[in-house]
Amino acid sequence: MTECEFCTLMKGKMNKVYEDSQIFVMHSMQPATFGHLLVLPKKHVMIIEQLADYEISEIFEKVNKISTAVFESLGAHGTNIILQNGVAAGQNHSHLMIHVIPRREGDGIDFTWQPKHLSEEEMSTIELKLKEAAKNIGAFEEKPAEPVEMDTKVEKIKEPEGDEENYLIKQLDRIP
Ligand SMILES: [Zn+2]
């Protein structure tokens, strides 16, 4: 089995900008603009549905920070954060990636499209289907609890001050 191109690139630290245990950030080899970055989960997944809720949550918190870094370091006027989920959406690699594209006024990139005109009937059919499918999106898959080390030092809980004073007073009472 041939290994995924992006898993190999990550191992070789290709065009690395940032990495931690979860993600690898690299310069795009085919940048749309100067500073176009790719954020790759280290875990090999093809589509976002293969990640757990908490992983998506953590990865997108980092994507936001990367976008902020692009604003601050490159003086971008805006960023586009793009995820192509599936071949039909323009995904042309088998590894999930999130593009962070720095934008500047008049950079010539155009993501606009011609709005479609939907009939009332089409609208309500779509709405019905989606409402049903979206019923449980509020549920969140939590990160499994980390194993607890038994020898970890537990910080001693401080006694409430009042009790400590009472204790001292009791001690004093005993002094003849
Ligand atoms: Zn991969």
Backbone and ligand atoms as CSV (ligand in chain L), in Angstrom:
chain,resi,resn,atom,element,x,y,z
A,1,MET,N,N,0.843,-1.196,0.000
A,1,MET,CA,C,0.000,0.000,0.000
A,1,MET,C,C,0.881,1.249,0.000
A,2,THR,N,N,0.621,2.151,-0.919
A,2,THR,CA,C,1.428,3.372,-0.966
A,2,THR,C,C,0.913,4.352,0.097
A,3,GLU,N,N,1.867,5.022,0.719
A,3,GLU,CA,C,1.473,5.939,1.780
A,3,GLU,C,C,0.926,7.237,1.213
A,4,CYS,N,N,0.095,7.858,1.974
A,4,CYS,CA,C,-0.488,9.136,1.578
A,4,CYS,C,C,0.607,10.184,1.390
A,5,GLU,N,N,0.478,10.965,0.337
A,5,GLU,CA,C,1.469,11.988,-0.010
A,5,GLU,C,C,1.676,12.977,1.143
A,6,PHE,N,N,0.580,13.392,1.774
A,6,PHE,CA,C,0.704,14.413,2.815
A,6,PHE,C,C,1.220,13.846,4.131
A,7,CYS,N,N,0.936,12.553,4.407
A,7,CYS,CA,C,1.526,11.922,5.589
A,7,CYS,C,C,3.049,11.882,5.412
A,8,THR,N,N,3.498,11.610,4.189
A,8,THR,CA,C,4.934,11.564,3.895
A,8,THR,C,C,5.548,12.960,4.027
A,9,LEU,N,N,4.877,13.961,3.491
A,9,LEU,CA,C,5.374,15.345,3.577
A,9,LEU,C,C,5.507,15.788,5.036
A,10,MET,N,N,4.524,15.398,5.853
A,10,MET,CA,C,4.559,15.768,7.278
A,10,MET,C,C,5.749,15.122,7.970
A,11,LYS,N,N,5.988,13.850,7.648
A,11,LYS,CA,C,7.127,13.144,8.263
A,11,LYS,C,C,8.441,13.808,7.883
A,12,GLY,N,N,8.509,14.301,6.656
A,12,GLY,CA,C,9.721,14.968,6.184
A,12,GLY,C,C,9.791,16.442,6.574
A,13,LYS,N,N,8.812,16.895,7.355
A,13,LYS,CA,C,8.739,18.292,7.841
A,13,LYS,C,C,8.789,19.287,6.678
A,14,MET,N,N,8.175,18.911,5.589
A,14,MET,CA,C,8.172,19.735,4.376
A,14,MET,C,C,7.464,21.071,4.598
A,15,ASN,N,N,8.142,22.165,4.235
A,15,ASN,CA,C,7.544,23.524,4.290
A,15,ASN,C,C,6.885,23.839,5.627
A,16,LYS,N,N,7.474,23.306,6.702
A,16,LYS,CA,C,6.833,23.421,8.018
A,16,LYS,C,C,6.790,24.849,8.549
A,17,VAL,N,N,5.619,25.219,9.050
A,17,VAL,CA,C,5.436,26.514,9.705
A,17,VAL,C,C,5.188,26.285,11.198
A,18,TYR,N,N,4.424,25.229,11.501
A,18,TYR,CA,C,4.073,24.926,12.894
A,18,TYR,C,C,3.687,23.455,12.976
A,19,GLU,N,N,3.944,22.864,14.152
A,19,GLU,CA,C,3.462,21.501,14.381
A,19,GLU,C,C,3.292,21.249,15.863
A,20,ASP,N,N,2.311,20.454,16.210
A,20,ASP,CA,C,2.185,19.936,17.580
A,20,ASP,C,C,1.734,18.485,17.466
A,21,SER,N,N,1.272,17.905,18.558
A,21,SER,CA,C,0.933,16.475,18.508
A,21,SER,C,C,-0.272,16.191,17.617
A,22,GLN,N,N,-1.054,17.233,17.327
A,22,GLN,CA,C,-2.307,17.022,16.601
A,22,GLN,C,C,-2.294,17.491,15.148
A,23,ILE,N,N,-1.631,18.620,14.904
A,23,ILE,CA,C,-1.674,19.199,13.550
A,23,ILE,C,C,-0.277,19.529,13.020
A,24,PHE,N,N,-0.201,19.675,11.706
A,24,PHE,CA,C,1.010,20.115,11.020
A,24,PHE,C,C,0.582,21.236,10.075
A,25,VAL,N,N,1.279,22.352,10.142
A,25,VAL,CA,C,0.944,23.491,9.278
A,25,VAL,C,C,2.100,23.723,8.323
A,26,MET,N,N,1.785,23.766,7.036
A,26,MET,CA,C,2.825,23.970,6.019
A,26,MET,C,C,2.401,25.021,4.993
A,27,HIS,N,N,3.405,25.592,4.304
A,27,HIS,CA,C,3.117,26.461,3.167
A,27,HIS,C,C,2.514,25.608,2.076
A,28,SER,N,N,1.534,26.102,1.384
A,28,SER,CA,C,1.002,25.387,0.231
A,28,SER,C,C,2.057,25.372,-0.863
A,29,MET,N,N,2.160,24.253,-1.544
A,29,MET,CA,C,3.105,24.166,-2.660
A,29,MET,C,C,2.512,24.785,-3.925
A,30,GLN,N,N,1.194,25.021,-3.887
A,30,GLN,CA,C,0.519,25.696,-5.009
A,30,GLN,C,C,-0.299,26.851,-4.441
A,31,PRO,N,N,0.389,27.860,-3.883
A,31,PRO,CA,C,-0.336,28.914,-3.153
A,31,PRO,C,C,-1.224,29.775,-4.040
A,32,ALA,N,N,-2.405,30.083,-3.496
A,32,ALA,CA,C,-3.311,31.005,-4.182
A,32,ALA,C,C,-2.800,32.428,-4.007
A,33,THR,N,N,-2.231,32.688,-2.813
A,33,THR,CA,C,-1.630,33.997,-2.537
A,33,THR,C,C,-0.380,33.767,-1.705
A,34,PHE,N,N,0.385,34.817,-1.527
A,34,PHE,CA,C,1.582,34.797,-0.698
A,34,PHE,C,C,1.168,34.494,0.750
A,35,GLY,N,N,1.676,33.381,1.304
A,35,GLY,CA,C,1.353,33.035,2.693
A,35,GLY,C,C,0.215,32.033,2.845
A,36,HIS,N,N,-0.224,31.440,1.752
A,36,HIS,CA,C,-1.288,30.417,1.772
A,36,HIS,C,C,-0.793,29.192,2.561
A,37,LEU,N,N,-1.512,28.858,3.640
A,37,LEU,CA,C,-1.097,27.756,4.514
A,37,LEU,C,C,-2.069,26.585,4.448
A,38,LEU,N,N,-1.533,25.399,4.705
A,38,LEU,CA,C,-2.364,24.198,4.813
A,38,LEU,C,C,-2.260,23.680,6.241
A,39,VAL,N,N,-3.411,23.442,6.857
A,39,VAL,CA,C,-3.438,22.874,8.204
A,39,VAL,C,C,-3.884,21.423,8.064
A,40,LEU,N,N,-3.002,20.509,8.457
A,40,LEU,CA,C,-3.281,19.082,8.279
A,40,LEU,C,C,-3.409,18.389,9.632
A,41,PRO,N,N,-4.484,17.625,9.852
A,41,PRO,CA,C,-4.506,16.797,11.055
A,41,PRO,C,C,-3.421,15.731,10.906
A,42,LYS,N,N,-2.689,15.428,11.966
A,42,LYS,CA,C,-1.633,14.406,11.847
A,42,LYS,C,C,-2.236,13.021,11.620
A,43,LYS,N,N,-3.414,12.826,12.194
A,43,LYS,CA,C,-4.136,11.566,11.983
A,43,LYS,C,C,-4.595,11.544,10.525
A,44,HIS,N,N,-4.335,10.448,9.817
A,44,HIS,CA,C,-4.748,10.391,8.410
A,44,HIS,C,C,-6.256,10.179,8.303
A,45,VAL,N,N,-6.955,11.218,7.925
A,45,VAL,CA,C,-8.382,11.116,7.628
A,45,VAL,C,C,-8.624,11.812,6.298
A,46,MET,N,N,-9.663,11.375,5.607
A,46,MET,CA,C,-9.981,11.948,4.301
A,46,MET,C,C,-10.980,13.077,4.408
A,47,ILE,N,N,-11.999,12.846,5.234
A,47,ILE,CA,C,-13.076,13.848,5.355
A,47,ILE,C,C,-13.290,14.190,6.829
A,48,ILE,N,N,-13.879,15.333,7.048
A,48,ILE,CA,C,-14.004,15.856,8.417
A,48,ILE,C,C,-14.864,14.950,9.309
A,49,GLU,N,N,-15.816,14.239,8.723
A,49,GLU,CA,C,-16.682,13.342,9.498
A,49,GLU,C,C,-15.891,12.236,10.196
A,50,GLN,N,N,-14.663,11.991,9.743
A,50,GLN,CA,C,-13.857,10.934,10.365
A,50,GLN,C,C,-13.175,11.404,11.647
A,51,LEU,N,N,-13.286,12.673,11.953
A,51,LEU,CA,C,-12.717,13.200,13.195
A,51,LEU,C,C,-13.798,13.262,14.261
A,52,ALA,N,N,-13.387,13.115,15.520
A,52,ALA,CA,C,-14.337,13.236,16.632
A,52,ALA,C,C,-14.663,14.719,16.847
A,53,ASP,N,N,-15.795,14.975,17.468
A,53,ASP,CA,C,-16.220,16.370,17.710
A,53,ASP,C,C,-15.133,17.177,18.415
A,54,TYR,N,N,-14.544,16.572,19.471
A,54,TYR,CA,C,-13.552,17.332,20.241
A,54,TYR,C,C,-12.287,17.595,19.414
A,55,GLU,N,N,-11.975,16.686,18.474
A,55,GLU,CA,C,-10.802,16.907,17.617
A,55,GLU,C,C,-11.064,18.075,16.665
A,56,ILE,N,N,-12.256,18.091,16.107
A,56,ILE,CA,C,-12.644,19.185,15.196
A,56,ILE,C,C,-12.595,20.505,15.968
A,57,SER,N,N,-13.112,20.469,17.171
A,57,SER,CA,C,-13.139,21.660,18.008
A,57,SER,C,C,-11.716,22.175,18.271
A,58,GLU,N,N,-10.827,21.275,18.653
A,58,GLU,CA,C,-9.439,21.673,18.951
A,58,GLU,C,C,-8.719,22.156,17.689
A,59,ILE,N,N,-8.924,21.452,16.587
A,59,ILE,CA,C,-8.250,21.825,15.338
A,59,ILE,C,C,-8.713,23.210,14.874
A,60,PHE,N,N,-10.008,23.477,14.967
A,60,PHE,CA,C,-10.494,24.781,14.500
A,60,PHE,C,C,-10.124,25.937,15.441
A,61,GLU,N,N,-9.918,25.629,16.713
A,61,GLU,CA,C,-9.384,26.666,17.618
A,61,GLU,C,C,-7.997,27.061,17.127
A,62,LYS,N,N,-7.228,26.054,16.721
A,62,LYS,CA,C,-5.869,26.324,16.229
A,62,LYS,C,C,-5.899,27.026,14.869
A,63,VAL,N,N,-6.836,26.629,14.028
A,63,VAL,CA,C,-6.977,27.286,12.713
A,63,VAL,C,C,-7.242,28.779,12.919
A,64,ASN,N,N,-8.069,29.089,13.892
A,64,ASN,CA,C,-8.359,30.492,14.196
A,64,ASN,C,C,-7.082,31.230,14.604
A,65,LYS,N,N,-6.244,30.578,15.423
A,65,LYS,CA,C,-4.987,31.207,15.864
A,65,LYS,C,C,-4.019,31.370,14.695
A,66,ILE,N,N,-4.031,30.399,13.782
A,66,ILE,CA,C,-3.166,30.486,12.593
A,66,ILE,C,C,-3.624,31.649,11.722
A,67,SER,N,N,-4.937,31.785,11.586
A,67,SER,CA,C,-5.481,32.897,10.820
A,67,SER,C,C,-5.076,34.233,11.454
A,68,THR,N,N,-5.130,34.299,12.772
A,68,THR,CA,C,-4.715,35.511,13.487
A,68,THR,C,C,-3.236,35.795,13.232
A,69,ALA,N,N,-2.422,34.740,13.251
A,69,ALA,CA,C,-0.985,34.898,13.005
A,69,ALA,C,C,-0.736,35.431,11.595
A,70,VAL,N,N,-1.564,34.998,10.638
A,70,VAL,CA,C,-1.443,35.457,9.250
A,70,VAL,C,C,-1.763,36.958,9.165
A,71,PHE,N,N,-2.803,37.376,9.886
A,71,PHE,CA,C,-3.158,38.800,9.937
A,71,PHE,C,C,-1.995,39.614,10.497
A,72,GLU,N,N,-1.494,39.128,11.641
A,72,GLU,CA,C,-0.476,39.905,12.356
A,72,GLU,C,C,0.873,39.928,11.646
A,73,SER,N,N,1.289,38.768,11.121
A,73,SER,CA,C,2.653,38.708,10.582
A,73,SER,C,C,2.742,39.144,9.124
A,74,LEU,N,N,1.668,38.947,8.362
A,74,LEU,CA,C,1.739,39.266,6.928
A,74,LEU,C,C,0.932,40.510,6.567
A,75,GLY,N,N,0.287,41.090,7.560
A,75,GLY,CA,C,-0.513,42.284,7.293
A,75,GLY,C,C,-1.664,42.019,6.334
A,76,ALA,N,N,-2.258,40.818,6.450
A,76,ALA,CA,C,-3.393,40.493,5.575
A,76,ALA,C,C,-4.587,41.361,5.939
A,77,HIS,N,N,-5.434,41.622,4.961
A,77,HIS,CA,C,-6.665,42.391,5.214
A,77,HIS,C,C,-7.824,41.464,5.550
A,78,GLY,N,N,-7.664,40.185,5.213
A,78,GLY,CA,C,-8.697,39.181,5.462
A,78,GLY,C,C,-8.090,37.801,5.282
A,79,THR,N,N,-8.833,36.764,5.679
A,79,THR,CA,C,-8.394,35.394,5.379
A,79,THR,C,C,-9.601,34.607,4.890
A,80,ASN,N,N,-9.350,33.675,3.991
A,80,ASN,CA,C,-10.358,32.677,3.643
A,80,ASN,C,C,-9.926,31.374,4.299
A,81,ILE,N,N,-10.859,30.739,5.012
A,81,ILE,CA,C,-10.587,29.451,5.655
A,81,ILE,C,C,-11.452,28.433,4.916
A,82,ILE,N,N,-10.796,27.532,4.179
A,82,ILE,CA,C,-11.526,26.653,3.268
A,82,ILE,C,C,-11.219,25.183,3.543
A,83,LEU,N,N,-12.287,24.396,3.575
A,83,LEU,CA,C,-12.144,22.950,3.723
A,83,LEU,C,C,-12.922,22.305,2.570
A,84,GLN,N,N,-12.215,21.574,1.719
A,84,GLN,CA,C,-12.889,20.898,0.609
A,84,GLN,C,C,-13.188,19.475,1.057
A,85,ASN,N,N,-14.428,19.233,1.381
A,85,ASN,CA,C,-14.838,17.961,1.975
A,85,ASN,C,C,-15.421,17.055,0.898
A,86,GLY,N,N,-14.563,16.196,0.322
A,86,GLY,CA,C,-15.010,15.285,-0.730
A,86,GLY,C,C,-14.624,15.765,-2.114
A,87,VAL,N,N,-14.496,14.822,-3.013
A,87,VAL,CA,C,-14.045,15.095,-4.385
A,87,VAL,C,C,-14.967,16.104,-5.078
A,88,ALA,N,N,-16.279,15.950,-4.867
A,88,ALA,CA,C,-17.232,16.850,-5.518
A,88,ALA,C,C,-17.052,18.291,-5.058
A,89,ALA,N,N,-16.434,18.459,-3.884
A,89,ALA,CA,C,-16.205,19.804,-3.342
A,89,ALA,C,C,-14.835,20.346,-3.742
A,90,GLY,N,N,-14.181,19.649,-4.641
A,90,GLY,CA,C,-12.887,20.124,-5.132
A,90,GLY,C,C,-11.699,19.529,-4.405
A,91,GLN,N,N,-11.953,18.566,-3.518
A,91,GLN,CA,C,-10.844,17.933,-2.795
A,91,GLN,C,C,-10.051,17.069,-3.777
A,92,ASN,N,N,-8.749,17.319,-3.875
A,92,ASN,CA,C,-7.966,16.511,-4.809
A,92,ASN,C,C,-6.795,15.793,-4.147
A,93,HIS,N,N,-6.839,15.695,-2.805
A,93,HIS,CA,C,-5.854,14.893,-2.072
A,93,HIS,C,C,-6.615,13.999,-1.112
A,94,SER,N,N,-6.027,12.863,-0.768
A,94,SER,CA,C,-6.739,11.918,0.088
A,94,SER,C,C,-6.568,12.229,1.575
A,95,HIS,N,N,-5.909,13.348,1.892
A,95,HIS,CA,C,-5.718,13.739,3.301
A,95,HIS,C,C,-6.471,15.050,3.554
A,96,LEU,N,N,-7.271,15.055,4.604
A,96,LEU,CA,C,-8.036,16.262,4.943
A,96,LEU,C,C,-7.109,17.447,5.202
A,97,MET,N,N,-7.456,18.598,4.676
A,97,MET,CA,C,-6.657,19.799,4.953
A,97,MET,C,C,-7.563,21.026,4.994
A,98,ILE,N,N,-7.114,21.981,5.768
A,98,ILE,CA,C,-7.844,23.245,5.859
A,98,ILE,C,C,-6.922,24.332,5.321
A,99,HIS,N,N,-7.397,25.037,4.326
A,99,HIS,CA,C,-6.599,26.110,3.721
A,99,HIS,C,C,-6.825,27.404,4.493
A,100,VAL,N,N,-5.752,28.085,4.826
A,100,VAL,CA,C,-5.857,29.435,5.385
A,100,VAL,C,C,-5.176,30.348,4.366
A,101,ILE,N,N,-5.997,31.146,3.697
A,101,ILE,CA,C,-5.498,31.962,2.582
A,101,ILE,C,C,-5.542,33.443,2.966
A,102,PRO,N,N,-4.365,34.062,3.076
A,102,PRO,CA,C,-4.346,35.490,3.370
A,102,PRO,C,C,-4.907,36.270,2.189
A,103,ARG,N,N,-5.733,37.262,2.479
A,103,ARG,CA,C,-6.338,38.061,1.416
A,103,ARG,C,C,-5.975,39.530,1.579
A,104,ARG,N,N,-5.796,40.157,0.461
A,104,ARG,CA,C,-5.527,41.594,0.446
A,104,ARG,C,C,-6.460,42.249,-0.570
A,105,GLU,N,N,-6.774,43.492,-0.311
A,105,GLU,CA,C,-7.626,44.242,-1.248
A,105,GLU,C,C,-7.042,44.140,-2.653
A,106,GLY,N,N,-7.872,43.812,-3.602
A,106,GLY,CA,C,-7.448,43.786,-4.996
A,106,GLY,C,C,-6.455,42.688,-5.338
A,107,ASP,N,N,-6.488,41.555,-4.596
A,107,ASP,CA,C,-5.531,40.470,-4.902
A,107,ASP,C,C,-5.989,39.620,-6.090
A,108,GLY,N,N,-7.175,39.905,-6.615
A,108,GLY,CA,C,-7.616,39.246,-7.849
A,108,GLY,C,C,-8.235,37.875,-7.670
A,109,ILE,N,N,-8.340,37.399,-6.425
A,109,ILE,CA,C,-8.964,36.086,-6.206
A,109,ILE,C,C,-10.466,36.274,-6.060
A,110,ASP,N,N,-11.212,35.404,-6.707
A,110,ASP,CA,C,-12.657,35.580,-6.747
A,110,ASP,C,C,-13.376,34.287,-6.363
A,111,PHE,N,N,-14.000,34.298,-5.217
A,111,PHE,CA,C,-14.744,33.113,-4.786
A,111,PHE,C,C,-16.257,33.308,-4.974
A,112,THR,N,N,-16.660,34.257,-5.772
A,112,THR,CA,C,-18.099,34.519,-5.902
A,112,THR,C,C,-18.768,33.523,-6.861
A,113,TRP,N,N,-20.050,33.352,-6.719
A,113,TRP,CA,C,-20.830,32.504,-7.624
A,113,TRP,C,C,-22.156,33.170,-7.921
A,114,GLN,N,N,-22.764,32.705,-8.999
A,114,GLN,CA,C,-24.081,33.224,-9.375
A,114,GLN,C,C,-25.146,32.603,-8.477
A,115,PRO,N,N,-25.925,33.378,-7.749
A,115,PRO,CA,C,-26.952,32.800,-6.881
A,115,PRO,C,C,-28.003,32.024,-7.680
A,116,LYS,N,N,-28.373,30.856,-7.127
A,116,LYS,CA,C,-29.419,30.044,-7.760
A,116,LYS,C,C,-30.792,30.566,-7.326
A,117,HIS,N,N,-31.781,30.399,-8.202
A,117,HIS,CA,C,-33.147,30.786,-7.838
A,117,HIS,C,C,-33.948,29.530,-7.530
A,118,LEU,N,N,-34.419,29.410,-6.290
A,118,LEU,CA,C,-35.181,28.237,-5.881
A,118,LEU,C,C,-36.653,28.596,-5.741
A,119,SER,N,N,-37.511,27.643,-6.132
A,119,SER,CA,C,-38.948,27.866,-5.967
A,119,SER,C,C,-39.302,27.663,-4.497
A,120,GLU,N,N,-40.482,28.164,-4.105
A,120,GLU,CA,C,-40.975,27.984,-2.729
A,120,GLU,C,C,-40.982,26.500,-2.365
A,121,GLU,N,N,-41.411,25.672,-3.310
A,121,GLU,CA,C,-41.530,24.238,-3.071
A,121,GLU,C,C,-40.152,23.609,-2.832
A,122,GLU,N,N,-39.207,23.968,-3.671
A,122,GLU,CA,C,-37.843,23.452,-3.503
A,122,GLU,C,C,-37.280,23.854,-2.143
A,123,MET,N,N,-37.522,25.101,-1.779
A,123,MET,CA,C,-37.049,25.610,-0.497
A,123,MET,C,C,-37.622,24.808,0.663
A,124,SER,N,N,-38.936,24.558,0.625
A,124,SER,CA,C,-39.551,23.872,1.766
A,124,SER,C,C,-39.140,22.401,1.815
A,125,THR,N,N,-38.937,21.769,0.660
A,125,THR,CA,C,-38.467,20.376,0.646
A,125,THR,C,C,-37.079,20.284,1.287
A,126,ILE,N,N,-36.207,21.176,0.873
A,126,ILE,CA,C,-34.848,21.195,1.410
A,126,ILE,C,C,-34.876,21.433,2.917
A,127,GLU,N,N,-35.698,22.387,3.308
A,127,GLU,CA,C,-35.799,22.749,4.719
A,127,GLU,C,C,-36.266,21.559,5.566
A,128,LEU,N,N,-37.284,20.858,5.073
A,128,LEU,CA,C,-37.813,19.699,5.800
A,128,LEU,C,C,-36.748,18.631,6.000
A,129,LYS,N,N,-36.060,18.306,4.915
A,129,LYS,CA,C,-35.029,17.270,4.963
A,129,LYS,C,C,-33.914,17.657,5.941
A,130,LEU,N,N,-33.473,18.892,5.840
A,130,LEU,CA,C,-32.366,19.348,6.672
A,130,LEU,C,C,-32.753,19.443,8.144
A,131,LYS,N,N,-33.940,19.916,8.405
A,131,LYS,CA,C,-34.389,20.051,9.797
A,131,LYS,C,C,-34.385,18.691,10.486
A,132,GLU,N,N,-34.837,17.688,9.774
A,132,GLU,CA,C,-34.879,16.336,10.325
A,132,GLU,C,C,-33.454,15.840,10.602
A,133,ALA,N,N,-32.587,16.022,9.622
A,133,ALA,CA,C,-31.211,15.522,9.744
A,133,ALA,C,C,-30.410,16.298,10.782
A,134,ALA,N,N,-30.789,17.539,11.037
A,134,ALA,CA,C,-29.992,18.402,11.920
A,134,ALA,C,C,-30.485,18.403,13.364
A,135,LYS,N,N,-31.446,17.535,13.670
A,135,LYS,CA,C,-32.064,17.551,15.001
A,135,LYS,C,C,-31.074,17.407,16.153
A,136,ASN,N,N,-30.055,16.553,15.943
A,136,ASN,CA,C,-29.165,16.229,17.060
A,136,ASN,C,C,-27.792,16.879,16.980
A,137,ILE,N,N,-27.665,17.938,16.230
A,137,ILE,CA,C,-26.322,18.504,16.070
A,137,ILE,C,C,-25.798,19.177,17.338
A,138,GLY,N,N,-26.649,19.398,18.301
A,138,GLY,CA,C,-26.186,19.996,19.559
A,138,GLY,C,C,-25.404,19.022,20.427
A,139,ALA,N,N,-25.538,17.707,20.175
A,139,ALA,CA,C,-24.814,16.708,20.969
A,139,ALA,C,C,-23.324,16.821,20.666
A,140,PHE,N,N,-22.485,16.647,21.656
A,140,PHE,CA,C,-21.043,16.831,21.485
A,140,PHE,C,C,-20.308,15.605,22.004
A,141,GLU,N,N,-19.430,15.060,21.138
A,141,GLU,CA,C,-18.628,13.891,21.505
A,141,GLU,C,C,-17.404,14.369,22.298
A,142,GLU,N,N,-17.451,14.160,23.606
A,142,GLU,CA,C,-16.387,14.661,24.485
A,142,GLU,C,C,-15.105,13.852,24.329
A,143,LYS,N,N,-14.007,14.498,24.681
A,143,LYS,CA,C,-12.708,13.824,24.683
A,143,LYS,C,C,-12.708,12.792,25.805
A,144,PRO,N,N,-12.238,11.548,25.527
A,144,PRO,CA,C,-12.203,10.562,26.610
A,144,PRO,C,C,-11.309,11.051,27.752
A,145,ALA,N,N,-11.675,10.726,28.978
A,145,ALA,CA,C,-10.895,11.183,30.134
A,145,ALA,C,C,-9.477,10.616,30.080
A,146,GLU,N,N,-8.500,11.446,30.421
A,146,GLU,CA,C,-7.101,11.003,30.456
A,146,GLU,C,C,-6.936,10.087,31.670
A,147,PRO,N,N,-6.075,9.057,31.549
A,147,PRO,CA,C,-5.836,8.222,32.738
A,147,PRO,C,C,-5.208,9.050,33.863
A,148,VAL,N,N,-5.645,8.833,35.083
A,148,VAL,CA,C,-5.136,9.618,36.217
A,148,VAL,C,C,-3.965,8.880,36.846
A,149,GLU,N,N,-2.868,9.601,37.054
A,149,GLU,CA,C,-1.705,8.988,37.709
A,149,GLU,C,C,-1.910,9.059,39.210
A,150,MET,N,N,-1.741,7.907,39.864
A,150,MET,CA,C,-2.052,7.836,41.285
A,150,MET,C,C,-1.034,8.570,42.149
A,151,ASP,N,N,0.199,8.700,41.649
A,151,ASP,CA,C,1.227,9.331,42.492
A,151,ASP,C,C,1.335,10.848,42.253
A,152,THR,N,N,0.391,11.396,41.491
A,152,THR,CA,C,0.414,12.835,41.251
A,152,THR,C,C,0.200,13.582,42.573
A,153,LYS,N,N,1.026,14.594,42.781
A,153,LYS,CA,C,0.912,15.378,44.022
A,153,LYS,C,C,-0.400,16.156,44.020
A,154,VAL,N,N,-1.161,15.976,45.024
A,154,VAL,CA,C,-2.411,16.715,45.133
A,154,VAL,C,C,-2.155,17.897,46.060
A,155,GLU,N,N,-2.497,19.056,45.559
A,155,GLU,CA,C,-2.289,20.261,46.373
A,155,GLU,C,C,-3.203,20.191,47.587
A,156,LYS,N,N,-2.618,20.427,48.744
A,156,LYS,CA,C,-3.397,20.311,49.980
A,156,LYS,C,C,-4.473,21.393,50.027
A,157,ILE,N,N,-5.643,20.949,50.310
A,157,ILE,CA,C,-6.754,21.901,50.374
A,157,ILE,C,C,-6.598,22.753,51.639
A,158,LYS,N,N,-6.634,24.051,51.430
A,158,LYS,CA,C,-6.443,24.972,52.562
A,158,LYS,C,C,-7.709,24.996,53.415
A,159,GLU,N,N,-7.500,24.892,54.699
A,159,GLU,CA,C,-8.645,24.958,55.609
A,159,GLU,C,C,-9.220,26.367,55.559
A,160,PRO,N,N,-10.511,26.477,55.683
A,160,PRO,CA,C,-11.068,27.843,55.749
A,160,PRO,C,C,-10.443,28.590,56.930
A,161,GLU,N,N,-10.171,29.889,56.694
A,161,GLU,CA,C,-9.439,30.649,57.706
A,161,GLU,C,C,-10.127,30.684,59.071
A,162,GLY,N,N,-11.444,30.786,59.035
A,162,GLY,CA,C,-12.193,30.853,60.293
A,162,GLY,C,C,-11.886,29.664,61.192
A,163,ASP,N,N,-11.886,28.479,60.573
A,163,ASP,CA,C,-11.630,27.249,61.329
A,163,ASP,C,C,-10.230,27.246,61.926
A,164,GLU,N,N,-9.279,27.786,61.110
A,164,GLU,CA,C,-7.900,27.798,61.578
A,164,GLU,C,C,-7.782,28.678,62.835
A,165,GLU,N,N,-8.467,29.818,62.778
A,165,GLU,CA,C,-8.446,30.722,63.938
A,165,GLU,C,C,-9.047,30.048,65.166
A,166,ASN,N,N,-10.187,29.401,64.938
A,166,ASN,CA,C,-10.842,28.703,66.050
A,166,ASN,C,C,-9.916,27.666,66.656
A,167,TYR,N,N,-9.209,26.995,65.754
A,167,TYR,CA,C,-8.282,25.964,66.202
A,167,TYR,C,C,-7.211,26.588,67.086
A,168,LEU,N,N,-6.661,27.753,66.637
A,168,LEU,CA,C,-5.628,28.434,67.412
A,168,LEU,C,C,-6.175,28.904,68.754
A,169,ILE,N,N,-7.408,29.409,68.721
A,169,ILE,CA,C,-8.024,29.878,69.971
A,169,ILE,C,C,-8.169,28.718,70.948
A,170,LYS,N,N,-8.591,27.590,70.425
A,170,LYS,CA,C,-8.730,26.396,71.280
A,170,LYS,C,C,-7.386,26.033,71.892
A,171,GLN,N,N,-6.342,26.127,71.036
A,171,GLN,CA,C,-4.988,25.808,71.516
A,171,GLN,C,C,-4.618,26.759,72.658
A,172,LEU,N,N,-4.910,28.075,72.438
A,172,LEU,CA,C,-4.573,29.080,73.468
A,172,LEU,C,C,-5.325,28.813,74.773
A,173,ASP,N,N,-6.581,28.420,74.613
A,173,ASP,CA,C,-7.422,28.127,75.803
A,173,ASP,C,C,-6.789,27.081,76.686
A,174,ARG,N,N,-6.056,26.191,76.026
A,174,ARG,CA,C,-5.482,25.098,76.796
A,174,ARG,C,C,-4.233,25.524,77.581
A,175,ILE,N,N,-3.646,26.654,77.172
A,175,ILE,CA,C,-2.437,27.101,77.881
A,175,ILE,C,C,-2.832,27.627,79.255
A,176,PRO,N,N,-2.293,27.121,80.278
A,176,PRO,CA,C,-2.707,27.535,81.625
A,176,PRO,C,C,-2.274,28.970,81.970
L,1,ZN,ZN,ZN,-2.356,11.123,5.033
